[in-house]
Amino acid sequence: MTRRARPGSGTPWFAVALGVSLAVVLGFLVLPVLAIFVNTSPARLVASLGESESIEALKLSLETTVIAIVIIVIVGTPAAFLLATRSFPGKSIVLTLVELPLVLPPAVAGIGLLAALGPDGLLGGALGDAHIQLVLQTAGVVVALVFVASPFYLRQAQTAFASIDRSYMDASRTLGAGQAQTFIRVAIPLARSGVIAGVALAWGRALGEFGATLMFAGSFQGITQTVPLAIYDRFATDFPSALALSAILVIVSASLLLAVKLLCRGEALSGAVR
Amino acid sequence: MSGFVRMLTVMLVGVALGVSACGGGAVKPTLVVSAAASLQKAFSRYGGQFSSARARFSFAGSDVLAAQIEQGVHPDVFASANTKLPEMLYGKGLVERPVVFAANRLVLAVPASSAKITSFADVEKPGVTLSVGTVGVPVGAYTQTVLGKLDASERSAVLANVRDREPDVTGIVGKLTQGAVDAGFLYITDVTAADGQLRAIALPAGLQPQVAYGVAVVKGTAHPQQARAFLEGLLQGDGRAELLAAGFLPPPAS
């Protein structure tokens, strides 16, 4: 009988190296976040919450990100299902194109959106005729957020759908359910935890978007100035206020992530199969 | 290592050694200059001619650059679109005594292809969209000064048309060239730098604020000689020539 090597036996240095690299990564990622809270007094944080500009920025951020996520989920879920379960000629190109916003710098995303949907853009004339104004409007913020955040959702949803046991879907079809019914009542519930993780990632990305929003939609309090834009605005004139607003954004994003983790864990515990 | 990997490594090491040997002679120091966004074209050209050091520029709103210096970022030189920010940093002991090196003019800028706005009075009309700077950035502060000189009803009409507050002039230029807004408050040098995409409408006499640019050597710089040479060039050398060519005015006689 062969003896399985116990982890760490005979190679203590390797384990130490692993531990050191994790410590470095953790320290580097945690330090800026910690610094925000260390440099803000709780009183300043609460006071900042009361300022009308902060409240407007927070409200706008929440409104626009929620609308963007709803659009992404409604349109993206069927798309992700198609990418996960069917193959077609040119699929790898389609996959790369869909993931492109992931690697595009936000400034490039902003320029691209302007070139496509701005008043002088490719579709600018058509949008103008339809009386749809995006630039300088809240709708423009939503468009920018959908553009930068959708790849995050699409990838997670795709992976989730791809890892469903196909026999459940085949069984559903054999029992007489149509394709759409199978999609809605079998595939989506089975892929739920991956889909929820995708929502969390996309939402977090949308909450933090700065460059594309600034370039495409502009920055104006109450209409287009989301929290990241408000933080940049305050950076030069009122650094403590910028810190306080940053701290609030960190808390909101962390709560989002935590809620999603708990939801997913709940799903895993109760079992994905009904 | 396989034979191919070994060969590749030797080649890479050889190239690296060769490139570093090509340097030869003294390496020019790098001078880091934080400058207002409106100085981009003029300073980049000046930097190309500056011989004592390799000038590297960081262009942004002057208020953001000043805040960075306050937070401990150390460029070698700070050039601002106003005198208030360098004086403030001097008062805090972060920079040496500032010097005024140029003047500029605030104008109403419109897209060259648009006929919607033909005079300053048009910005009060309903339905006009305006882009201005944030209240902290110099171009925005100058705009607030101009608006403060209008009477109350004119001022509120103009403010009602403001739909966008940009952190620096490049954002305003971008919105104008994309047709996203009808007009914006910019410096005349920004209109010149836009190569025909924008048209400038002069402000009525009496509304023009005094726009003076200040520059200072940042305290603690590792290259004080080169930094001072950079300033000298702005006052009476290649820098001054580039500033005038870009449309800046000579510093006001104090």
Interface residues (C-beta under 8 A of the other chain):
Chain A: L114 G118 P119 D120 G121 G124 V135 L136 L214 M215 G218 S219 F220 Q221 I223 T224 Q225 Y232 D233 F235 A236 T237 F239
Chain B: G61 D63 V64 A66 A67 E70 Q71 T129 S131 T134 V135 G136 V137 V162 R163 D164 R165 E166 P167 G171 G174 K175 Q178 G179 A180 V181
